[in-house]
């Protein structure tokens, strides 16, 4: 007799197993088992004894395992005791196989609470096979789509909706009590949804994020970076507001670095031939919804690559998005030829990873001129360094503006070697040292044919608070050659 002490129990599940089937000479047999149970109150058996029977039948003369589950809904609630007895005698023959074992018993009750706020419940029914019941822990896969509130209209939506829009996901992560723990006002909501629409229009296919975060130690910032990495963006914060910046082809750099804002003798440039680390391609894993959401691998430029660079990107569930991410990585492998490292002063606090910058080459004598603007008279600029222009060549000046942009303007020689004449006025007012400013507008003069030669993309930045170390690679539109494959 077995006693089960469970005050909420309303039923019993009992499993019986015939490990070698129930048969004799390929003739099916059966085994009948009787189960008796009784209520227990304060440790004492109380009330009538109830009984139920269960029958195990052989199948097609097979000696394969047979199992049967008996479910009993008890007429009482609480602690009980039970016993099981075999009542079928098939004889004692050498070729008889009908050994039957009581395997496991469960007490159960039906929960009367089916809905929990902010909790997703998944109820799974498992067949009580020997392998299933012998498992120490259980895991299962399912397809779930979380419903979130949307802020696309500028206000919180009335109802939740199933969504894969990364803007909705970032809003939910930010306001979640256990993830972001922040007010929605810490997000630039308007910019976030505008960037999401811009990305979908640019690529011509839905760019989504579908991923289950299962690391309790992951920070809010790390989760933002995971989302941004999957949707071709960088997550940033300025003035205590988080926003996403879409990486795409561009012509206007964010900042100009020359000898006025770089640490002396800190610059190192290198030129590479071939592909870094001899990678012959890239590979990325994504989950294919058409194949039971199984993990699928894409290799580029073809399936024959041997030493492929592996891309660790989460949340990809469509092939087009996976290929676009892979092609960007492949194109950067192929077309990254030059890199630069240098230390910069406080202006470097204005830029971060994937920003486009203009870097004067201070590792060799200047091709034309680089320095700061001393004075302006109309379209005439007085420069801090000599600038001698060849009348048979076309030149441009790259001017650092106070609005964190670089203006590129054609120019010609002025009346002396430190004076130049602009083809048009700058798009913003310049800043001069004599007006009491700590830093003034800097410039870089190049030939027009080499205007993109000193453009770089930041790949790493460390430090801050007055001095930062920056690593960047050469910029080229070829990084984005395959962006329009699905337009």
C-alpha positions in Angstrom: 0.0 0.0 0.0 1.4 3.4 -1.0 0.3 6.6 0.6 0.4 9.9 -1.3 0.3 13.0 0.8 -1.1 15.8 -1.4 -3.8 18.0 0.0 -5.0 19.3 -3.4 -5.1 15.9 -5.2 -8.3 15.2 -7.1 -7.1 12.4 -9.3 -4.4 9.7 -9.9 -2.4 8.7 -13.0 -0.9 5.3 -12.9 1.5 3.8 -15.5 1.9 0.1 -16.2 4.4 -1.4 -18.6 5.0 -4.8 -20.2 8.6 -4.4 -21.3 8.6 -7.5 -23.6 5.0 -7.3 -24.9 2.2 -9.7 -24.0 2.2 -12.7 -26.3 2.7 -16.5 -26.6 3.8 -18.2 -29.9 2.8 -15.0 -31.8 -0.7 -15.2 -30.1 -1.8 -12.0 -28.4 -2.6 -12.2 -24.7 -3.8 -9.7 -22.2 -3.1 -8.7 -18.6 -5.8 -7.2 -16.3 -4.7 -5.1 -13.3 -7.0 -3.9 -10.4 -6.2 -0.7 -8.5 -7.8 0.0 -5.1 -7.6 3.4 -3.4 -8.9 5.1 -0.2 -8.9 8.5 1.3 -6.5 9.3 4.2 -7.5 11.9 6.8 -5.0 12.9 9.5 -2.9 9.8 8.8 -5.8 7.4 9.1 -7.7 5.5 6.3 -11.2 6.9 6.0 -14.3 5.9 4.0 -14.9 3.2 1.4 -12.3 1.5 -0.7 -12.7 2.3 -4.4 -11.4 0.1 -7.3 -10.6 0.5 -11.0 -9.3 -1.9 -13.6 -7.0 -1.5 -16.5 -6.3 -4.0 -19.4 -3.0 -4.3 -21.3 -3.4 -6.1 -24.6 -0.7 -7.7 -26.8 -0.3 -6.2 -30.3 0.2 -8.4 -33.4 2.2 -11.0 -31.5 5.0 -8.5 -31.0 7.4 -8.6 -28.1 7.8 -4.8 -28.3 7.1 -2.8 -25.1 3.5 -2.1 -24.3 2.4 0.6 -21.8 -1.0 1.8 -20.4 -2.0 4.7 -18.3 -5.0 4.6 -16.0 -6.6 7.9 -15.0 -8.8 8.0 -12.0 -10.9 11.0 -11.0 -11.3 10.5 -7.2 -14.7 11.3 -5.6 -12.8 13.1 -2.8 -9.9 15.7 -2.5 -6.8 15.2 -0.6 -4.3 12.6 0.7 -5.0 9.0 -0.3 -3.4 5.5 -0.4 -3.5 3.0 -3.2 -2.4 -0.5 -4.3 -2.4 -2.4 -7.6 -2.9 -6.2 -8.1 -2.6 -8.3 -11.2 -5.5 -10.6 -11.6 -4.8 -12.3 -15.0 -2.9 -15.7 -15.0 -1.7 -16.7 -18.5 0.1 -19.7 -17.2 3.7 -20.5 -17.0 5.0 -21.4 -20.4 8.6 -21.0 -21.7 7.5 -19.1 -24.7 5.1 -16.8 -22.8 6.0 -13.1 -22.4 3.6 -11.2 -20.2 5.6 -9.7 -17.3 3.9 -6.5 -16.3 5.3 -3.8 -14.0 3.8 -0.9 -12.1 6.0 2.0 -13.3 5.0 5.4 -12.0 2.1 7.1 -10.2 1.2 10.8 -10.2 -1.4 12.7 -8.1 -2.9 15.7 -9.9 -5.5 18.4 -9.7 -6.7 20.8 -12.4 -5.6 24.4 -11.9 -8.5 26.9 -11.7 -6.2 29.8 -12.8 -5.5 29.7 -16.5 -4.3 33.3 -17.1 -1.4 35.1 -15.5 -0.5 38.7 -16.2 2.6 39.1 -18.4 3.3 35.4 -18.3 3.1 33.0 -21.3 2.0 29.5 -20.3 2.6 26.4 -22.5 0.9 23.2 -21.5 2.4 20.0 -22.8 1.1 16.4 -22.8 3.7 13.7 -22.9 3.1 10.0 -23.6 4.4 8.1 -20.7 7.0 6.0 -22.5 10.1 4.6 -20.7 12.3 7.2 -22.4 10.0 10.1 -21.6 9.5 9.2 -18.0 13.1 8.5 -17.5 14.2 12.0 -18.5 15.6 14.0 -15.6 14.6 17.4 -17.2 12.2 18.2 -20.0 12.7 20.6 -23.0 10.4 21.4 -25.8 10.3 23.7 -28.8 7.3 25.8 -29.8 6.4 28.6 -32.1 5.3 31.6 -30.1 4.7 35.2 -31.2 4.7 37.7 -28.3 2.0 40.4 -28.3 3.3 43.9 -27.6 2.0 47.4 -27.3 2.8 49.7 -30.2 3.9 53.4 -29.9 3.9 54.1 -33.7 1.1 56.7 -33.4 3.0 58.5 -30.7 0.8 57.0 -28.0 0.6 53.6 -26.4 -1.9 51.4 -28.4 -5.0 50.2 -26.6 -4.4 46.5 -27.3 -1.4 44.3 -27.7 -0.6 43.0 -31.1 1.6 40.2 -32.5 4.7 42.0 -34.0 8.2 41.5 -35.3 8.9 45.2 -35.8 12.1 45.9 -33.9 10.8 49.4 -32.9 7.9 47.7 -31.0 10.4 45.3 -29.4 12.7 48.0 -28.3 9.8 49.9 -26.7 8.7 46.8 -24.8 12.3 46.1 -23.6 12.8 49.6 -22.4 9.6 49.8 -20.4 9.8 46.2 -19.1 10.1 46.1 -15.3 12.9 43.5 -15.4 14.8 44.5 -18.5 15.0 48.3 -19.2 13.0 49.6 -16.2 12.9 53.0 -18.0 10.2 55.4 -19.0 9.2 55.5 -22.7 10.5 59.1 -22.8 14.0 57.7 -22.7 13.5 56.5 -26.3 13.4 58.7 -29.4 10.2 56.9 -30.4 9.5 58.9 -33.5 13.0 58.3 -34.9 12.8 54.6 -34.0 9.7 53.9 -36.1 11.0 56.2 -38.9 14.2 54.1 -39.1 12.2 50.9 -39.1 10.2 52.1 -42.1 13.3 53.4 -43.8 15.1 50.1 -43.5 12.1 48.1 -45.0 11.8 50.5 -47.9 15.6 50.5 -48.5 15.9 46.7 -48.7 12.5 46.0 -50.3 11.9 43.1 -47.9 10.7 42.9 -44.2 13.6 43.3 -41.8 12.4 41.7 -38.6 13.7 40.5 -35.2 12.5 37.2 -33.8 14.4 35.9 -30.8 13.9 34.6 -27.3 16.3 36.1 -24.8 17.1 33.3 -22.3 20.1 34.8 -20.5 19.0 36.4 -17.2 22.4 38.1 -16.9 22.2 40.0 -20.2 22.0 43.7 -19.6 19.5 46.1 -21.3 22.4 47.6 -23.4 23.5 44.2 -24.6 19.9 43.3 -25.6 19.7 46.6 -27.6 22.9 45.7 -29.3 21.6 42.3 -30.2 18.5 43.8 -31.8 20.5 46.5 -33.6 23.0 44.0 -35.0 20.2 42.0 -36.7 18.5 45.0 -38.3 21.6 46.8 -39.8 21.7 49.4 -37.1 23.7 50.8 -34.2 22.1 51.5 -30.9 23.1 54.9 -29.4 22.2 57.2 -26.6 22.5 61.0 -26.6 21.0 63.4 -24.1 19.6 60.4 -22.2 17.6 59.3 -25.2 18.2 56.0 -27.0 17.9 55.8 -30.8 18.9 53.6 -33.7 21.2 54.7 -36.6 20.8 52.8 -39.9 24.1 51.9 -41.6 23.9 52.7 -45.3 25.9 54.3 -48.1 26.8 57.9 -47.4 29.0 60.7 -48.6 29.1 63.3 -45.8 31.4 62.3 -42.9 30.4 63.1 -39.3 33.8 64.5 -38.2 37.2 65.5 -39.5 40.4 64.5 -37.8 43.7 66.1 -38.5 46.8 67.2 -36.6 44.7 69.8 -34.7 42.6 67.1 -32.8 44.8 64.0 -33.1 47.5 63.1 -30.5 50.9 63.7 -32.1 52.7 60.6 -33.5 49.7 58.3 -32.5 48.6 57.6 -36.1 49.3 54.2 -37.7 48.2 53.3 -41.2 48.3 49.9 -42.8 47.5 48.5 -46.2 46.4 44.9 -46.7 46.5 42.6 -49.7 44.1 39.7 -50.0 41.6 38.8 -47.3 42.1 39.1 -43.6 42.9 35.8 -41.9 42.6 34.1 -45.3 38.8 33.9 -45.0 37.4 32.6 -48.3 33.8 33.5 -47.4 31.2 34.0 -44.6 28.5 31.8 -43.0 25.5 32.8 -41.1 22.8 30.7 -39.3 19.1 31.5 -39.3 15.9 29.7 -38.5 13.7 28.6 -41.4 10.0 28.8 -40.6 9.3 26.7 -43.7 11.2 23.8 -42.3 9.8 23.5 -38.7 11.9 26.5 -37.7 15.1 24.4 -38.0 18.5 26.1 -38.0 19.7 26.6 -41.5 23.2 27.8 -42.6 24.0 30.1 -45.5 27.5 30.2 -47.0 28.7 32.9 -49.3 29.9 33.3 -52.0 29.1 29.6 -52.4 28.7 26.4 -50.4 32.3 25.3 -51.2 34.0 27.8 -48.8 36.4 26.1 -46.4 37.6 28.8 -44.1 34.4 30.9 -43.6 34.1 33.8 -41.2 31.2 32.9 -38.9 28.6 35.7 -38.1 27.0 35.5 -34.7 23.7 37.2 -35.3 20.5 36.3 -33.4 16.9 36.8 -34.4 17.0 36.1 -38.1 14.0 34.1 -39.5 13.9 35.0 -43.2 16.4 34.0 -45.9 16.5 37.4 -47.6 17.6 39.2 -44.4 20.2 36.5 -43.6 21.7 36.9 -47.1 21.8 40.7 -46.9 23.7 40.5 -43.6 26.0 37.9 -45.1 26.7 39.9 -48.2 27.6 43.0 -46.2 30.1 41.0 -44.2 31.5 39.4 -47.3 31.9 42.7 -49.1 33.7 44.2 -46.2 36.1 41.2 -46.3 36.8 41.7 -50.0 37.0 45.5 -50.1 38.6 46.4 -46.8 42.1 47.4 -47.9 43.3 50.1 -45.6 43.0 50.8 -41.9 44.0 53.6 -39.5 44.6 53.7 -35.8 45.1 56.9 -33.8 44.3 58.7 -30.5 42.1 61.7 -30.6 41.1 64.4 -28.2 37.7 65.5 -26.9 36.1 65.7 -30.4 36.2 61.9 -30.5 33.5 61.8 -27.9 31.1 62.9 -30.7 31.6 59.7 -32.8 31.1 56.0 -32.3 31.2 52.7 -34.2 30.2 52.7 -37.8 30.4 56.5 -38.0 31.9 57.9 -41.2 34.9 60.1 -40.5 37.5 62.0 -42.6 41.1 61.4 -41.4 44.0 63.5 -42.8 47.1 61.4 -43.4 49.6 62.7 -40.9 52.0 59.8 -41.3 53.6 61.5 -44.4 53.9 65.1 -45.7 50.5 66.6 -46.5 49.4 66.2 -50.1 47.9 69.7 -50.0 47.0 71.3 -46.7 45.4 70.5 -43.3 44.8 72.6 -40.3 42.3 75.1 -38.9 40.5 78.2 -40.3 41.9 81.4 -38.9 39.5 84.0 -40.5 36.7 84.4 -43.1 36.0 87.3 -45.3 33.0 86.5 -47.4 34.0 83.5 -49.5 37.7 84.0 -48.7 39.3 81.8 -45.9 42.6 82.4 -44.2 44.2 79.1 -43.2 46.6 78.2 -40.4 48.9 76.3 -42.9 50.2 77.1 -46.4 48.0 75.9 -49.2 49.5 76.2 -52.6 47.1 75.1 -55.4 48.0 74.1 -58.9 45.8 76.0 -61.4 45.6 72.9 -63.6 44.1 70.7 -60.8 40.7 70.7 -59.1 40.6 70.9 -55.3 38.0 70.6 -52.6 38.1 71.7 -48.9 36.5 69.6 -46.2 35.3 71.9 -43.5 34.3 70.7 -40.0 31.1 72.5 -39.0 29.8 73.0 -35.5 26.7 70.9 -36.3 28.8 67.7 -36.4 28.9 67.6 -40.2 31.7 68.0 -42.8 31.0 70.4 -45.7 32.9 69.7 -49.0 33.3 72.7 -51.2 35.4 73.4 -54.3 38.0 76.1 -53.9 40.7 78.0 -55.7 43.9 80.0 -54.7 43.5 83.3 -53.0 45.9 86.3 -53.0 48.6 84.4 -51.0 49.5 80.9 -50.0 47.4 80.8 -46.8 44.2 82.2 -48.5 41.7 80.3 -50.6 38.5 81.2 -52.4 35.4 79.0 -51.9 33.0 78.3 -54.7 30.1 78.8 -52.3 29.4 79.7 -48.7 29.6 76.9 -46.1 26.2 75.5 -45.0 26.9 76.5 -41.4 28.8 79.4 -39.7 32.4 78.6 -39.0 34.0 78.8 -35.6 37.3 80.8 -35.0 39.8 80.7 -32.1 40.1 84.5 -31.7 36.4 84.6 -30.7 37.3 82.8 -27.5 36.4 79.3 -28.6 38.3 76.3 -27.3 38.4 74.7 -30.7 37.9 76.2 -34.1 36.7 74.9 -37.5 39.3 72.5 -39.0 39.9 71.7 -42.6 41.5 69.3 -45.1 42.3 70.2 -48.7 42.5 67.4 -51.2 42.3 67.0 -55.0 38.8 66.4 -56.1 39.7 63.0 -57.5 40.9 61.9 -54.0 38.0 63.4 -52.1 37.0 60.0 -50.8 40.5 58.7 -50.2 40.6 59.7 -46.5 37.1 58.5 -45.6 37.0 55.8 -43.0 34.4 53.8 -41.0 35.0 53.4 -37.3 35.2 49.8 -36.2 36.5 50.2 -32.7 36.6 53.1 -30.1 37.8 53.0 -26.6 38.5 55.5 -23.9 36.8 58.8 -23.7 36.7 61.9 -21.4 39.3 63.8 -23.3 41.3 61.1 -25.2 40.0 58.1 -27.2 41.6 55.4 -29.3 40.0 54.9 -32.7 40.4 52.1 -35.2 38.8 52.6 -38.6 38.8 50.9 -42.1 38.6 52.6 -45.5 35.1 53.5 -46.7 33.7 52.4 -50.0 30.2 52.1 -51.4 31.2 48.5 -52.5 30.4 47.4 -48.9 26.7 47.8 -49.9 26.8 46.3 -53.4 24.1 43.7 -52.7 21.7 45.9 -50.6 19.3 46.2 -53.5 19.2 42.5 -54.5 15.5 42.3 -53.4 14.2 45.7 -54.6 
